[in-house]
Amino acid sequence: MMRIIQRAAAAAGAVWVGAVLVACGSGGSATAATSTAPAAASWVSPAGSNAPVAPSTAGHPATTGAGGDAVAVVASTNVWGDVVAQVGGPHVDVVSIISDPGADPHSYEANAQNQLALSKAALVIENGGGYDDFIDTMLAAANSSAPVINAVQVSGKQAVAGAELNEHVWYDFPTVDRVAQQIAVELSAKDPAHEAEFTANAKTFSAALGELTTQVQAVKTAHAGTGVAVTEPVPLYLLEAAGLVNLTPPEFTAAIEQATDVPAPVLNETLALFTDQKVKALFYNEQTTGPQTEAVLNAAKTNSIAVVPVRETLPEGQDYLTWMKANVQAMAQAVGG
């Protein structure tokens, strides 16, 4: 699906618009700070500027591994590239095609460098579900025989009647776990000498996801049924797992994803969620901006509704687990604060 709305860089998106800032890092601690800013809402940041930064090579197209002996892997985005790196360790060379925080995977235009990387790949990881179709196009052009792990296919998720498939499956921890296990299987086939290491790394990754799932369940136990709003369906799998209820009119998110104007009655219905205090938090895609999403953001701020920024690619300097732990903590703070 193609978007033509304006993209915002992550550095510009992390604006402090609230009275409380929660900065979450890999250590799991949260630092609260007060502000004299006049904005009425709270901005619950999963990647605050003062959060501890975990070292990562997945924040940009990068190579990891042990030179020529490593398995060459290409991932469509740095989210899946980081999962590969965590499973493969020093035995993989990972190229993540989309890593720019301002890039839009839906409308990404591949280049010759991407084509070359894919032509040399021994394993390819794509998101699927129409999110990164350029991968399939380039693989066909390269006549590649490399195995392809399609995360949406692995998830088994289907489109809900009357709605498009939500392809943002990296916010669904069971899917990410299954993808990680499949990565271990494929890497073991390519590099049998390190099969035990791949399997152990995938098990460790799975355990960390299990800890995150426990935290999500705690949010569900305490706040199931709480109403929330979104500008796009990016984080819906995580919100649903936490028992939160998305009250955003589906016509609003559909229009934003399709880069069309939101009908005035639908926009008014969406804005009423904040003026009437029907939702506890707004989950706002900080990589996408436009007049109508900004109107929703301003309504949340004006009516003291917590705002949680969400993303489609890894924040600079964070790995997948650090990022998702921060997201879960920000979600809990927003609905329970």
N, C-alpha and C positions, 0 to 999 in steps of 0.2 A: 504494500500500500504506500502511496506517495504522499508526503507532506510537503507543503510549500510555506508553512508558517516560519517565522523568524526563529533562528536558533540562538541560544545564549550560551556563552562560555561559562564553565563551572565557576571560575573565579568571580565573575560578575553575578552569579546566581546566589552565592552564599551571603546575602545581604541580611543584616541584623535588623529585623523589623519588630522585635518584641521585647517584652519585659524579662523573659527568662531564656537563657541559652543553655542547652544541655549539650556538652561536647563529649562524645563517647569514643573511646579508643579501644585498641586491642586488649587492654588490660581489664576492660569491663567496668571501669569506674566512670562516673559522671561528674562533671564539674559544673556547678551552677554559679551564675553570675547575674547581678542585677544591672539594669540599664536605666538611664534617665531619658531614653529616647521616647518621643511622644506617641509612637504607634501603640495601639491598644491590644493587639494580638501577641501571642508568643510564637516564636519561630523555633521549633524543636529540630536542631540540626544533627543529622547522623554523621556529619563530617565537618565539624566546626574547626575554625582556624587554629584553635589551641588544643585540638585533640592530639594524643600521641600518634605518631605516624609509623606504621609498620613498613619495613623495607619490602619493595616489590619490584619485579621487572615487568609486570603486566600492565603498567600504566601507559605504555607506548609500544609501537612495533619493536619487538626485542627478540633476541636470541638467547636461549639458555641451554645449558647442556655441556657435553664434553666433546666438542668439535665433531669430526667426521664420524665418530662412533655413535653419536646420538641419533635418535629417531626424529626425522624432520616432520613437524606437525604444523598445520595451518588452521587457525581458528578464525571465524568470521568477526568476532569481537573479543576484546580483552577480558570480558567476563568468562567466557568459555576457555580462552587462552590461559587464564590463571588456574582454572580447575585442572587443565592438562598439566601445567607446571607443578601443581601440588601433588599430583599422582605420579608424574614421570620423574620429578626431581632432576638430578644432573644428567639423566639419560635421555632427555628430550631437548630439541631445538624448536622453540615455539615462536611462530610469527602470528601476531594478532592483527588482522587487517584493519579493523576499526578500533581506534583507541583514543582518538581526539575527542575530548569531552564535549565539543560543539558539533560533532558529526552526527548525522541522522542515518542510522542503518537502513531505514525504510527507503531512502532515496539516494543511497550511496552509489557513486559511479566508480567502477573499478578501473585500475590503470595497468600498465604493462608490468610494473613491479609486482603487483598482486598476482597477475597471470603467471609470472615466472615462479613465484613462490609456490603457487598451487601446482604448477607442473612438476615441481621437485618434491612435493609432499608425499610422505609415506602414509599419513593419516590426516583426515580433514574433520573438523568439528564445525557444524553449522547449527544455527538455532532452529530454522525451519518455520513452517506456518506462514510463509510469505514475508518473513522478516528480513531475510538476507538472500533473496533469490539470485543475486549476482554470483553467489558461490556456484550454484548449479550451472549457470550459464558459462562461467569460466572453465569449470571442470569438463563440460561437454566440448568446449573449444580446444582444450588441451588433450582431449581423448584420454583422460586420467583413469587409471584403474585402482587408485587408492581407495581404501574403505572410507566411508563417510558416516559419521555419527550425527544423526538428526535429532536434536533435543526434543522437539515437539513430537516426533514419532515415538521416541523413547517414552515420553510422558503418557502417551495413550489418550491425551485429552482431545475432546471433540468440541465443535462449536455448539453452543447452547441454542435451542430453537429460538429463532427470531433475532439472533445476535451473531456477530462474527466471532471466530475463535480468538481467544485472548492468547496471543503468542508469546507473552512475556513470562516464559516458564522458568526463568532463572530466579524468580521470586517464589517458586514452589520447591521447598526443600526436598520432598521425596523424589521429584524429577531430577534435581541436581545430583542427588545421591545415586540414582540409577545411571545417570550419564557418567559419573565418576567411576562406577564399577565397570561400565562398558569400556571406558577409556583404558582401564587396567587390563581388561581382556585383550583389547586390540594391541596395546603396547607389548603385552606378553607374547603375542603372536609374532610381532616384528622383532622383538629382542628377548628371546626365551631365557637368556642368561640372567636377566634381571627380573624375572617374573615374580619371585618372592618379594622383592622390594616394591614393585608396582602394587602388588596385592596388599602389602602392609601399609603403604601410603594411602591407598583407597580406603582401607579399614580405619585408619586414623582420621581421614577426612570425614568419613561417615559418622564417626563418633562425635566429631565437632558439630556436625549438622544435627545430631541427636540432641546435643546440649542446647542448640538454638531452638529446636522444636519444643523442648521442655519449657524454655522461656516463653515461647509463643502460647503454649498451653496455659501458662500462668496468667497471661493477659486474658485469654478466653475465660478462664475460671472467674476472674475478677470483673470482666467488662463485657461479657457476651451480650450481644444485642445493642451495643452502643452504636449510634448512627454516626457515619463519617461521610465525607465527600471526596471526590477525586477530580482532577482535571483530565486525566486519561486513565485507562485501565491498567497502567504499568504495574502498580503494586497489589492488584486485587487478589492474587493467590495468597499473598501473605496476610492481607486483611481478613480474608475469608477464613483462613486457618486460625486466626485469632478470635473468630466469632463476631467480628465487627460487621456492621450492615451498611453497605454502600447505598446511600439515598440519592445519589446524583441521577438526574433524569438520563436514561440511556441515549436519548436524542442529543444531549449535550456532548457526551464523550464521543459519540459516533461522528458528530460534525467536526469536532476538534481533530480526531484521527484522520478524517477524510479531507481536512483542510478546506472545509466549506463553512459558510456563515451559520452560526447558531440562530435559529428562529427566535424572534423577540420574546414570544411567550415562554419558550423553553429557557432562555437566559433568565427571564424574570423568576421562573420557578426555581432555577438553580440558586439565584441570589437570595431568594426567600429562605433557603436552608440556613443561611447565616443570620439574616435579620430576625428570623423567628426562633433562632437558637435550637434548630432541629438536629444539628450535628455537633460533635465534640471536637472534630479536627478536620482539616483539609490536607490531603496528600497531593502535593503540587509538583508536577514534573518540571524541575528547574532547568532542564535542557531545552525546553520548548516555551516560547512566549508568543503572545499575540494579544490584541486588544480585549478579546473576550475572556481568555484565561487570566489576564491581568485584572479585569473587572471582578472576577471571582476571588482572586487573591486579595484585592483591596477590600472586598466585602468581608472576608474572613478577618482581616486586620481590624477593620472598623468595629466589628462586633465581638472582638476579644475571643476569636476562635483560634485555637492552636494551628500552626501551619508546619507540616512536615515535608521538607523537600525530598523528592525521590529522583532517581536517575536511571538511565538505560545502559551506561557504561561505568566502569570502575572509576572512582575518584582517584586523582593522582596520588601515588604513594601508598595505596591500600590494596590488600588482597581481598578475595571474595569473602572469606570468613570474617575478617575484620569489618568489612563494609556491611555485611548482613547483620552482624552483632550490633553495630551502631544503629542500623535501621530498626531492629527489634526494640532496642532500648528507647529510641526516639518515639516509636509507636506507643510503647507502654507509658512514657511520660506524657504524651499528648492526650491520651484518653483517660489517664488516671490522675493528671496533675491538678 
